[in-house]
């Protein structure tokens, strides 16, 4: 994900994936500080990692890397939220 907002100062990047921690600065949007912690926990559970870097022109770029299972040979197909809802409704 990439944005062109205020960005995340390098000095605070080490803590933005912690629960209830938020980067400093003035924000117009509230939050609990859990979103990135949840993403990080899920990615780590799959053997991956989350990273944040500067976006050229201002902002932040978040990169999520999850390794492909050895021996699978292929990447899984993307899943769309609408497909999940349709599968659930068909099962009911």
PyMOL CGO cylinders between C-alpha atoms (Angstrom):
from pymol import cmd
from pymol.cgo import CYLINDER

trace = [
    CYLINDER, 0.00, 0.00, 0.00, 1.27, 3.46, -0.80, 0.3, 1, 1, 1, 1, 1, 1,
    CYLINDER, 1.27, 3.46, -0.80, 0.02, 6.88, 0.25, 0.3, 1, 1, 1, 1, 1, 1,
    CYLINDER, 0.02, 6.88, 0.25, 1.09, 10.47, -0.21, 0.3, 1, 1, 1, 1, 1, 1,
    CYLINDER, 1.09, 10.47, -0.21, 0.23, 11.76, 3.28, 0.3, 1, 1, 1, 1, 1, 1,
    CYLINDER, 0.23, 11.76, 3.28, 2.54, 13.05, 5.96, 0.3, 1, 1, 1, 1, 1, 1,
    CYLINDER, 2.54, 13.05, 5.96, 4.57, 9.83, 6.00, 0.3, 1, 1, 1, 1, 1, 1,
    CYLINDER, 4.57, 9.83, 6.00, 6.10, 8.09, 8.99, 0.3, 1, 1, 1, 1, 1, 1,
    CYLINDER, 6.10, 8.09, 8.99, 9.28, 9.56, 10.46, 0.3, 1, 1, 1, 1, 1, 1,
    CYLINDER, 9.28, 9.56, 10.46, 12.21, 7.11, 10.41, 0.3, 1, 1, 1, 1, 1, 1,
    CYLINDER, 12.21, 7.11, 10.41, 12.58, 7.44, 14.20, 0.3, 1, 1, 1, 1, 1, 1,
    CYLINDER, 12.58, 7.44, 14.20, 9.09, 5.99, 14.80, 0.3, 1, 1, 1, 1, 1, 1,
    CYLINDER, 9.09, 5.99, 14.80, 9.05, 3.22, 12.19, 0.3, 1, 1, 1, 1, 1, 1,
    CYLINDER, 9.05, 3.22, 12.19, 10.38, 0.62, 14.63, 0.3, 1, 1, 1, 1, 1, 1,
    CYLINDER, 10.38, 0.62, 14.63, 7.23, 0.90, 16.75, 0.3, 1, 1, 1, 1, 1, 1,
    CYLINDER, 7.23, 0.90, 16.75, 4.29, 1.37, 14.38, 0.3, 1, 1, 1, 1, 1, 1,
    CYLINDER, 4.29, 1.37, 14.38, 3.57, -2.36, 14.24, 0.3, 1, 1, 1, 1, 1, 1,
    CYLINDER, 3.57, -2.36, 14.24, 3.14, -2.56, 18.03, 0.3, 1, 1, 1, 1, 1, 1,
    CYLINDER, 3.14, -2.56, 18.03, -0.35, -2.82, 19.53, 0.3, 1, 1, 1, 1, 1, 1,
    CYLINDER, -0.35, -2.82, 19.53, -1.90, 0.50, 20.59, 0.3, 1, 1, 1, 1, 1, 1,
    CYLINDER, -1.90, 0.50, 20.59, 1.10, 2.47, 19.32, 0.3, 1, 1, 1, 1, 1, 1,
    CYLINDER, 1.10, 2.47, 19.32, 0.62, 5.24, 16.79, 0.3, 1, 1, 1, 1, 1, 1,
    CYLINDER, 0.62, 5.24, 16.79, 3.05, 7.51, 15.03, 0.3, 1, 1, 1, 1, 1, 1,
    CYLINDER, 3.05, 7.51, 15.03, 3.02, 11.01, 16.47, 0.3, 1, 1, 1, 1, 1, 1,
    CYLINDER, 3.02, 11.01, 16.47, 1.72, 14.08, 14.75, 0.3, 1, 1, 1, 1, 1, 1,
    CYLINDER, 1.72, 14.08, 14.75, -1.62, 15.69, 14.16, 0.3, 1, 1, 1, 1, 1, 1,
    CYLINDER, -1.62, 15.69, 14.16, -4.25, 13.36, 12.73, 0.3, 1, 1, 1, 1, 1, 1,
    CYLINDER, -4.25, 13.36, 12.73, -7.70, 14.09, 11.47, 0.3, 1, 1, 1, 1, 1, 1,
    CYLINDER, -7.70, 14.09, 11.47, -8.63, 10.40, 11.55, 0.3, 1, 1, 1, 1, 1, 1,
    CYLINDER, -8.63, 10.40, 11.55, -8.83, 8.53, 14.83, 0.3, 1, 1, 1, 1, 1, 1,
    CYLINDER, -8.83, 8.53, 14.83, -7.81, 4.97, 15.49, 0.3, 1, 1, 1, 1, 1, 1,
    CYLINDER, -7.81, 4.97, 15.49, -6.86, 2.54, 18.20, 0.3, 1, 1, 1, 1, 1, 1,
    CYLINDER, -6.86, 2.54, 18.20, -3.38, 1.69, 16.98, 0.3, 1, 1, 1, 1, 1, 1,
    CYLINDER, -3.38, 1.69, 16.98, -4.32, -1.93, 16.31, 0.3, 1, 1, 1, 1, 1, 1,
    CYLINDER, -4.32, -1.93, 16.31, -4.55, -2.13, 12.51, 0.3, 1, 1, 1, 1, 1, 1,
    CYLINDER, -4.55, -2.13, 12.51, -0.87, -2.49, 11.65, 0.3, 1, 1, 1, 1, 1, 1,
    CYLINDER, -0.87, -2.49, 11.65, -0.29, -4.75, 14.68, 0.3, 1, 1, 1, 1, 1, 1,
    CYLINDER, -0.29, -4.75, 14.68, -2.99, -7.13, 13.43, 0.3, 1, 1, 1, 1, 1, 1,
    CYLINDER, -2.99, -7.13, 13.43, -1.58, -7.12, 9.90, 0.3, 1, 1, 1, 1, 1, 1,
    CYLINDER, -1.58, -7.12, 9.90, 1.93, -7.75, 11.25, 0.3, 1, 1, 1, 1, 1, 1,
    CYLINDER, 1.93, -7.75, 11.25, 0.75, -10.66, 13.44, 0.3, 1, 1, 1, 1, 1, 1,
    CYLINDER, 0.75, -10.66, 13.44, -1.04, -12.35, 10.53, 0.3, 1, 1, 1, 1, 1, 1,
    CYLINDER, -1.04, -12.35, 10.53, 1.90, -11.89, 8.17, 0.3, 1, 1, 1, 1, 1, 1,
    CYLINDER, 1.90, -11.89, 8.17, 4.37, -13.23, 10.78, 0.3, 1, 1, 1, 1, 1, 1,
    CYLINDER, 4.37, -13.23, 10.78, 2.10, -16.25, 11.38, 0.3, 1, 1, 1, 1, 1, 1,
    CYLINDER, 2.10, -16.25, 11.38, 2.63, -17.08, 7.71, 0.3, 1, 1, 1, 1, 1, 1,
    CYLINDER, 2.63, -17.08, 7.71, 6.40, -16.68, 7.95, 0.3, 1, 1, 1, 1, 1, 1,
    CYLINDER, 6.40, -16.68, 7.95, 6.54, -13.23, 6.40, 0.3, 1, 1, 1, 1, 1, 1,
    CYLINDER, 6.54, -13.23, 6.40, 7.28, -9.67, 7.37, 0.3, 1, 1, 1, 1, 1, 1,
    CYLINDER, 7.28, -9.67, 7.37, 5.98, -6.09, 7.09, 0.3, 1, 1, 1, 1, 1, 1,
    CYLINDER, 5.98, -6.09, 7.09, 8.12, -3.08, 6.22, 0.3, 1, 1, 1, 1, 1, 1,
    CYLINDER, 8.12, -3.08, 6.22, 7.55, 0.63, 5.77, 0.3, 1, 1, 1, 1, 1, 1,
    CYLINDER, 7.55, 0.63, 5.77, 9.59, 2.98, 3.59, 0.3, 1, 1, 1, 1, 1, 1,
    CYLINDER, 9.59, 2.98, 3.59, 9.24, 6.51, 2.22, 0.3, 1, 1, 1, 1, 1, 1,
    CYLINDER, 9.24, 6.51, 2.22, 7.04, 7.06, -0.82, 0.3, 1, 1, 1, 1, 1, 1,
    CYLINDER, 7.04, 7.06, -0.82, 8.79, 9.19, -3.46, 0.3, 1, 1, 1, 1, 1, 1,
    CYLINDER, 8.79, 9.19, -3.46, 7.14, 12.60, -3.33, 0.3, 1, 1, 1, 1, 1, 1,
    CYLINDER, 7.14, 12.60, -3.33, 6.01, 12.15, 0.29, 0.3, 1, 1, 1, 1, 1, 1,
    CYLINDER, 6.01, 12.15, 0.29, 4.07, 9.59, 2.26, 0.3, 1, 1, 1, 1, 1, 1,
    CYLINDER, 4.07, 9.59, 2.26, 4.68, 5.97, 3.20, 0.3, 1, 1, 1, 1, 1, 1,
    CYLINDER, 4.68, 5.97, 3.20, 4.84, 2.66, 1.37, 0.3, 1, 1, 1, 1, 1, 1,
    CYLINDER, 4.84, 2.66, 1.37, 3.95, -0.52, 3.25, 0.3, 1, 1, 1, 1, 1, 1,
    CYLINDER, 3.95, -0.52, 3.25, 5.28, -3.80, 1.89, 0.3, 1, 1, 1, 1, 1, 1,
    CYLINDER, 5.28, -3.80, 1.89, 4.05, -7.21, 3.01, 0.3, 1, 1, 1, 1, 1, 1,
    CYLINDER, 4.05, -7.21, 3.01, 6.08, -10.27, 2.09, 0.3, 1, 1, 1, 1, 1, 1,
    CYLINDER, 6.08, -10.27, 2.09, 4.73, -13.78, 2.61, 0.3, 1, 1, 1, 1, 1, 1,
    CYLINDER, 4.73, -13.78, 2.61, 6.81, -16.70, 1.33, 0.3, 1, 1, 1, 1, 1, 1,
    CYLINDER, 6.81, -16.70, 1.33, 5.29, -19.20, -1.06, 0.3, 1, 1, 1, 1, 1, 1,
    CYLINDER, 5.29, -19.20, -1.06, 5.09, -22.70, 0.40, 0.3, 1, 1, 1, 1, 1, 1,
    CYLINDER, 5.09, -22.70, 0.40, 7.98, -24.87, -0.82, 0.3, 1, 1, 1, 1, 1, 1,
    CYLINDER, 7.98, -24.87, -0.82, 6.91, -27.47, -3.35, 0.3, 1, 1, 1, 1, 1, 1,
    CYLINDER, 6.91, -27.47, -3.35, 3.62, -25.76, -4.20, 0.3, 1, 1, 1, 1, 1, 1,
    CYLINDER, 3.62, -25.76, -4.20, 4.99, -24.66, -7.56, 0.3, 1, 1, 1, 1, 1, 1,
    CYLINDER, 4.99, -24.66, -7.56, 2.22, -22.11, -8.07, 0.3, 1, 1, 1, 1, 1, 1,
    CYLINDER, 2.22, -22.11, -8.07, 0.92, -19.02, -6.36, 0.3, 1, 1, 1, 1, 1, 1,
    CYLINDER, 0.92, -19.02, -6.36, -2.59, -19.13, -4.92, 0.3, 1, 1, 1, 1, 1, 1,
    CYLINDER, -2.59, -19.13, -4.92, -5.31, -17.33, -6.84, 0.3, 1, 1, 1, 1, 1, 1,
    CYLINDER, -5.31, -17.33, -6.84, -6.47, -14.01, -5.37, 0.3, 1, 1, 1, 1, 1, 1,
    CYLINDER, -6.47, -14.01, -5.37, -9.63, -14.13, -3.26, 0.3, 1, 1, 1, 1, 1, 1,
    CYLINDER, -9.63, -14.13, -3.26, -12.15, -11.31, -3.54, 0.3, 1, 1, 1, 1, 1, 1,
    CYLINDER, -12.15, -11.31, -3.54, -14.45, -10.43, -0.65, 0.3, 1, 1, 1, 1, 1, 1,
    CYLINDER, -14.45, -10.43, -0.65, -17.51, -10.75, -2.89, 0.3, 1, 1, 1, 1, 1, 1,
    CYLINDER, -17.51, -10.75, -2.89, -16.52, -14.32, -3.81, 0.3, 1, 1, 1, 1, 1, 1,
    CYLINDER, -16.52, -14.32, -3.81, -16.33, -15.27, -0.12, 0.3, 1, 1, 1, 1, 1, 1,
    CYLINDER, -16.33, -15.27, -0.12, -19.78, -13.80, 0.55, 0.3, 1, 1, 1, 1, 1, 1,
    CYLINDER, -19.78, -13.80, 0.55, -21.27, -15.66, -2.41, 0.3, 1, 1, 1, 1, 1, 1,
    CYLINDER, -21.27, -15.66, -2.41, -19.72, -18.97, -1.26, 0.3, 1, 1, 1, 1, 1, 1,
    CYLINDER, -19.72, -18.97, -1.26, -21.10, -18.45, 2.26, 0.3, 1, 1, 1, 1, 1, 1,
    CYLINDER, -21.10, -18.45, 2.26, -24.59, -17.63, 1.00, 0.3, 1, 1, 1, 1, 1, 1,
    CYLINDER, -24.59, -17.63, 1.00, -24.59, -20.73, -1.25, 0.3, 1, 1, 1, 1, 1, 1,
    CYLINDER, -24.59, -20.73, -1.25, -23.67, -22.93, 1.74, 0.3, 1, 1, 1, 1, 1, 1,
    CYLINDER, -23.67, -22.93, 1.74, -26.54, -21.61, 3.91, 0.3, 1, 1, 1, 1, 1, 1,
]
cmd.load_cgo(trace, "trace")
